[in-house]
């Protein structure tokens, strides 16, 4: 069983997530877009040490607190290399990362195993991070919608393929998006017009 603490951060209210397994004293931080102090304080109040930062993509509203957290904790920071070519206008400056991950790779932090699904479309390096109990979809899939494709590195044809990939997963559980409310993949298969292929 995993625990997920959702922390909406920044003016665009991007979802930052603390993720850990039952009984773990460490956690993964997904997409710390702003408010580094608040994120670290929340982890501390939960009795957790930040073990890693995992990024779904490199846009500024998802990476704004990465450098401060990395410098405070010296934890590794993972990003898909496809986003290393993002213009600084979209990343908010030089991206802070220590490692890259690719499609199909798995890594275990906070007692939770995350499997990387490459889902380009919003950006070239967008990924979703799947666990046994949930999937963190960044700005690929939202409740009732999907990510924009009109930014640099975005392409609708790639987004369509990524949404089909998510729809076909042998999984129906929790979806934790980069913005907005959590949902389930089962619900999105039924009602999301972008996942259904209606648009």
Protein Blocks (a to p, Z undefined) as FASTA:
>chain_A
ZZdddddedjkopacdddddehiabdcdehiabhkllmmmmmmmnopacfbdcdfbfcfk
lmmmmmmmmmmnopacdddfklmmpcfklnopacddfbdcdehiacdeehiacdddddeh
jbmklccdddfkbccekjmbcghiacdfkbghiafklmmmmmmmmmmpccfbdcddfedj
dddfklmmmmmmklnopZZ
